[in-house]
Amino acid sequence: MKSIFSKILDFLYALKDYVIILLIILIVVGVIAWRLDSMFTHRLSNEDIPLVSGVVKSSEGNTSNEESTAITDNNEVSSPDNTSESIPESKENKDNEKALISITVPENHELSDIDALLLQNGLITEAGKFTEKINNLGLSDKIKPGVYEIPKDYPLDDIVILVTE
């Protein structure tokens, strides 16, 4: 009787080590899975960045402007009021198109040149702001050359995100 009892105790002691190892692994995996989403939500700016239709970048030098279209139900019948309302919207789109500024970032770019180009086109108000922001964020090697169409009143943080995407 004593030998069976001692064998059961030996088995439980050996099993205890494996159970503890599995519990530790499960806890570590659980904590990583729980906190993984917060590790990758760090943003360049703390404010919400609105999506802007019409900003398109191109590395070949060709630029295009996306037009937003509204989807209507097939059951709706167009009335004369709807057509008169669409005319001012098209004028607003033309005004928005005029407000787009085309910026070309060359292949071997200098931050000071891009900064001067942004200042010259009125996208930033002070010289050195773009260079300072890029250097503070450590993104100087992430700038991608190409042609960017940027709205006139685009914030500096959004310009940095656009040029480094």
Secondary structure per residue as TSV (DSSP state, phi and psi in degrees):
chain	resnum	aa	ss	phi	psi
A	1	M	-	360.0	-38.1
A	2	K	H	-66.6	-34.3
A	3	S	H	-70.8	-37.5
A	4	I	H	-67.5	-42.8
A	5	F	H	-63.4	-42.3
A	6	S	H	-68.6	-33.3
A	7	K	H	-67.9	-39.6
A	8	I	H	-64.3	-42.6
A	9	L	H	-64.1	-41.8
A	10	D	H	-61.6	-41.5
A	11	F	H	-64.3	-42.6
A	12	L	H	-65.9	-38.7
A	13	Y	H	-65.0	-40.0
A	14	A	H	-68.7	-39.5
A	15	L	H	-68.8	-31.2
A	16	K	H	-58.3	-41.3
A	17	D	H	-62.1	-43.7
A	18	Y	H	-68.2	-37.2
A	19	V	H	-65.4	-42.2
A	20	I	H	-64.2	-42.1
A	21	I	H	-61.9	-45.1
A	22	L	H	-63.5	-39.5
A	23	L	H	-63.2	-42.6
A	24	I	H	-63.3	-44.2
A	25	I	H	-62.7	-43.7
A	26	L	H	-63.5	-39.1
A	27	I	H	-65.9	-43.8
A	28	V	H	-63.8	-45.8
A	29	V	H	-63.5	-40.0
A	30	G	H	-63.7	-43.1
A	31	V	H	-66.4	-41.6
A	32	I	H	-64.0	-45.4
A	33	A	H	-64.5	-35.4
A	34	W	H	-69.7	-39.6
A	35	R	H	-98.1	-3.0
A	36	L	H	-62.2	-39.7
A	37	D	H	-65.7	-33.9
A	38	S	H	-76.8	-19.7
A	39	M	H	-72.5	-25.0
A	40	F	T	-109.3	14.3
A	41	T	-	-99.5	7.8
A	42	H	-	-65.6	128.1
A	43	R	-	-113.2	164.4
A	44	L	S	-70.9	-33.2
A	45	S	S	-130.3	158.9
A	46	N	S	-85.4	-14.1
A	47	E	S	-92.5	155.1
A	48	D	-	-70.0	136.5
A	49	I	-	-103.0	117.3
A	50	P	-	-73.4	147.0
A	51	L	-	-77.6	131.0
A	52	V	-	-112.3	120.7
A	53	S	T	-77.8	135.8
A	54	G	T	108.7	-8.4
A	55	V	-	-96.6	111.9
A	56	V	-	-130.7	134.4
A	57	K	E	-109.4	151.5
A	58	S	E	-145.0	135.5
A	59	S	S	-88.8	-14.9
A	60	E	S	-86.7	-9.5
A	61	G	S	98.9	-9.7
A	62	N	-	-82.8	135.3
A	63	T	-	-117.1	149.9
A	64	S	-	-140.4	155.8
A	65	N	-	-120.7	119.4
A	66	E	-	-75.9	137.6
A	67	E	-	-109.1	132.4
A	68	S	-	-84.7	135.8
A	69	T	-	-120.7	145.0
A	70	A	-	-95.3	137.8
A	71	I	-	-96.7	128.6
A	72	T	-	-116.2	156.2
A	73	D	-	-71.1	148.6
A	74	N	T	-69.0	-20.7
A	75	N	T	-78.3	-18.0
A	76	E	-	-76.7	140.3
A	77	V	-	-105.7	131.2
A	78	S	-	-70.7	133.9
A	79	S	-	-110.0	163.0
A	80	P	H	-57.9	-30.1
A	81	D	H	-64.1	-38.6
A	82	N	H	-64.6	-38.0
A	83	T	H	-71.3	-35.0
A	84	S	H	-71.4	-28.9
A	85	E	H	-74.5	-26.1
A	86	S	H	-76.0	-21.9
A	87	I	H	-66.6	-47.1
A	88	P	H	-63.4	-32.8
A	89	E	H	-64.0	-38.3
A	90	S	H	-69.5	-32.8
A	91	K	H	-66.0	-38.4
A	92	E	H	-64.7	-38.8
A	93	N	H	-62.9	-38.7
A	94	K	H	-66.4	-38.3
A	95	D	H	-64.5	-40.0
A	96	N	H	-65.7	-37.5
A	97	E	H	-65.3	-36.5
A	98	K	H	-68.6	-27.7
A	99	A	T	-80.4	-7.1
A	100	L	E	-78.2	134.0
A	101	I	E	-114.0	129.8
A	102	S	E	-89.8	123.0
A	103	I	E	-119.5	129.8
A	104	T	E	-108.0	120.0
A	105	V	E	-98.5	115.2
A	106	P	-	-71.9	168.3
A	107	E	S	-60.8	-52.1
A	108	N	S	-101.4	79.5
A	109	H	-	-90.4	150.9
A	110	E	-	-109.5	140.2
A	111	L	H	-60.9	-36.9
A	112	S	H	-66.0	-34.2
A	113	D	H	-67.4	-42.9
A	114	I	H	-65.1	-40.7
A	115	D	H	-59.9	-45.6
A	116	A	H	-64.8	-37.7
A	117	L	H	-65.7	-41.8
A	118	L	H	-66.0	-39.7
A	119	L	H	-66.6	-42.4
A	120	Q	H	-62.4	-36.6
A	121	N	T	-89.0	2.8
A	122	G	T	77.6	18.5
A	123	L	S	-82.9	-23.8
A	124	I	-	-127.7	158.8
A	125	T	S	-100.3	-23.9
A	126	E	S	-126.2	140.7
A	127	A	T	-67.6	137.5
A	128	G	T	93.5	-10.4
A	129	K	H	-64.2	-44.5
A	130	F	H	-64.4	-46.4
A	131	T	H	-61.4	-43.1
A	132	E	H	-62.6	-43.9
A	133	K	H	-65.1	-43.7
A	134	I	H	-63.5	-43.9
A	135	N	H	-67.9	-39.0
A	136	N	H	-63.2	-36.0
A	137	L	H	-87.4	-7.6
A	138	G	T	69.6	34.6
A	139	L	-	-109.4	16.9
A	140	S	T	-63.8	-28.1
A	141	D	T	-93.4	2.3
A	142	K	-	-100.7	-1.9
A	143	I	-	-71.2	130.1
A	144	K	-	-104.4	128.6
A	145	P	-	-67.9	152.9
A	146	G	E	154.1	-174.2
A	147	V	E	-107.1	127.7
A	148	Y	E	-121.3	133.4
A	149	E	E	-104.2	114.8
A	150	I	E	-119.5	132.2
A	151	P	E	-62.3	151.1
A	152	K	T	-58.4	-39.0
A	153	D	T	-100.6	28.5
A	154	Y	-	-73.5	131.5
A	155	P	-	-67.8	154.7
A	156	L	H	-60.8	-41.1
A	157	D	H	-59.9	-39.7
A	158	D	H	-71.4	-33.9
A	159	I	H	-64.0	-42.4
A	160	V	H	-61.1	-44.6
A	161	I	H	-64.1	-42.4
A	162	L	H	-62.5	-43.7
A	163	V	H	-76.8	-23.1
A	164	T	H	-101.9	1.1
A	165	E	-	-69.2	360.0
